[in-house]
């Protein structure tokens, strides 16, 4: 039986931190306008589904925790694919940030206990 390291609470903390980083870091790092807009739009989508997932730090637990895990897997794939967009592919700083963000999000998904019996 494998043991996952991240509880629902820890996963939520990481999700909130990653979402906040999408809002703050592109501006602080002076990324191109298109990358900043893409990340702001992604944060606008991520924040509600994190806040509405049944987990200990939810604003309101509407989305089942296991469903959140499936959405996360899709999001990680989407972040990886967006590295091919010109806003990232043609700009080293943006590409490196996107690859690092994708890796962190992916590691978070892989290390999370999606079968946690008590998610809220």
C-alpha positions in Angstrom: 0.0 0.0 0.0 1.5 3.3 -1.0 1.4 6.3 1.2 1.0 9.7 -0.3 2.6 12.7 1.3 0.1 15.5 0.8 -3.2 15.5 2.7 -6.2 17.5 1.3 -5.2 20.4 3.6 -1.6 20.5 2.3 -2.7 20.1 -1.3 -5.1 23.0 -0.8 -2.3 25.2 0.6 -0.1 24.4 -2.3 -3.0 25.1 -4.8 -3.6 28.5 -3.2 0.1 29.3 -3.3 0.5 28.2 -6.9 -2.6 30.2 -7.9 -1.2 33.3 -6.1 2.1 32.8 -7.9 0.3 33.0 -11.3 -1.1 36.4 -10.3 2.1 37.9 -8.8 5.2 36.4 -10.3 4.7 37.1 -14.0 4.5 40.8 -13.2 7.4 40.7 -10.7 9.5 38.8 -13.3 8.5 41.3 -16.0 7.1 38.7 -18.4 5.7 39.5 -21.7 2.1 40.9 -21.8 0.6 37.7 -23.4 2.1 35.4 -20.8 0.8 37.7 -18.0 -2.7 37.7 -19.5 -2.7 33.9 -19.9 -1.5 33.4 -16.3 -4.1 35.9 -15.0 -6.9 34.0 -16.8 -5.7 30.7 -15.5 -5.6 32.0 -12.0 -9.1 33.3 -12.4 -10.2 29.8 -13.3 -8.1 27.9 -10.7 -9.0 30.0 -7.7 -12.8 29.2 -7.8 -12.3 25.5 -8.3 -9.8 25.3 -5.4 -12.0 27.4 -3.1 -15.1 25.3 -4.0 -13.5 21.9 -3.6 -14.5 19.8 -0.6 -11.2 20.2 1.4 -10.3 21.7 4.8 -9.5 25.2 3.4 -12.5 25.5 1.1 -14.7 28.6 1.1 -17.6 26.2 0.2 -17.2 22.5 -0.5 -19.1 21.9 -3.7 -16.7 20.0 -5.9 -15.8 16.4 -4.8 -12.2 16.1 -3.8 -11.6 13.2 -6.3 -13.1 15.4 -9.1 -10.6 18.1 -8.2 -7.8 15.5 -8.7 -9.0 14.8 -12.2 -9.2 18.5 -13.0 -5.7 18.9 -11.6 -4.4 16.2 -13.9 -5.9 18.0 -16.9 -4.5 21.3 -15.8 -1.0 20.0 -15.5 -1.2 18.6 -19.1 -2.6 22.0 -20.2 0.3 23.9 -18.5 2.8 21.6 -20.2 1.2 22.1 -23.6 1.1 25.8 -23.3 4.9 25.8 -23.4 4.5 25.4 -27.1 2.7 28.8 -27.4 4.8 31.6 -28.8 4.4 33.6 -25.6 6.4 30.9 -23.8 8.3 29.1 -26.5 10.0 32.2 -27.9 10.9 33.7 -24.5 13.4 31.9 -22.2 12.2 33.4 -18.9 8.6 32.6 -19.6 9.4 29.1 -20.8 11.5 28.3 -17.8 8.8 29.6 -15.5 6.2 27.6 -17.2 8.2 24.4 -17.1 9.0 24.9 -13.4 5.3 25.7 -12.6 4.2 22.6 -14.5 6.7 20.5 -12.7 5.6 21.8 -9.3 1.9 21.4 -10.1 2.6 17.9 -11.4 4.6 16.8 -8.3 1.8 18.2 -6.1 -0.8 16.0 -8.0 1.4 12.9 -7.8 2.1 13.3 -4.1 -1.5 14.0 -3.1 -3.6 11.4 -1.3 -6.7 11.5 -3.5 -8.4 8.8 -1.5 -8.3 10.7 1.7 -11.4 9.8 3.7 -11.9 13.2 5.3 -11.4 16.0 2.8 -13.5 18.6 4.5 
